[in-house]
């Protein structure tokens, strides 16, 4: 009975206490606002405002302790709530300003970087343009050099050719002084009188013949490597055909051997005996016979010679009906060429 | 006007000696806080406008209380008016600063995407 009374009175005191010290809605709002402020940007960016809010809340709490539910408590709580909200907003404000400053700095940095990139690109473009220009100039210079060189080469070649032609012409001119030179369809025909070259009826060269043949050698050399020469021996009509044929071949060979001894390539030369088959004058007069006793050196172009020699040989063979051995002698003369 | 203030000052001086007073500088402070909030455009921001209105209402209320001679209550109400005026000012300034920061960040982003 006593126990339950005590319990009742304890509950009553508690109820009374709770009723007396229960915070006003304003104070509860202020506490909540301050808790929010502590967790906001204010903690970092506006701690002084947060401290002010804390002090305001402490004043409200003190007022609550002093006189719970009073107008004083409510007003101070109201003010504390506003101060807490102010701290929160101030924190946001400071953060926004910092964000703005950072963004503006980032903007400037980025702009600087873009400008540097652009400048670098421009520099590179300029450099590559300079290189291209350089290359172009070099190419132009090279081309000019080449043109100059090729012009010089052409001039040199032309000069060399002219010199060679002049030398050949000189050689032919001096040859013309010692022998008769004619341009015919079969080539350049050099005719040397038999009297000048040989003792009558023999095939040994006279000493004076060598001077004349030296001019032939010079002409052959000047005319170039591509020339082939056919050496034909001819006699007059006196004496037996066989003997004349042999003599004409021997004489042609003697001329050939001499030319070879003077440095003309043997395989560019061919010696044939025509005997009395191809007279150039009448055999009825001493003058005519003297003209018919001769050696002809026919200088041909290589291609002309390759095609023409066989044909000429054949024509010769057909033309000299009185001498069926002509063809044989003609074709067989390659072998006697190396004979001594 | 001058007379009104001098009367208040006299009254305040008298009440200050009694331990509870409402010094006129506080009124002036709150008035200038309200002016500052209005000057930065607090009326254009809904939440700031609300606090600005509260500040004005409570300033009037405080002045009424003063006229009634209820200095203690007037001082408390004036304090509330001051807190609302400061909050209105700060909310407005924060809105402007946030907007500027957003713009600056957008500018950086635009500059970034322009060059990619």
Interface residues (C-beta under 8 A of the other chain):
Chain A: X71 X72 X75 X76 X78 X79 X82 X83 X85 X86 X89 X90 X92 X93 X96 X97 X99 X100 X103 X104 X106 X107 X110 X111 X114 X117
Chain B: X51 X73 X76 X77 X79 X80 X83 X84 X86 X87 X90 X91 X93 X94 X97 X98 X100 X101 X104 X105 X107 X108 X111 X112 X115
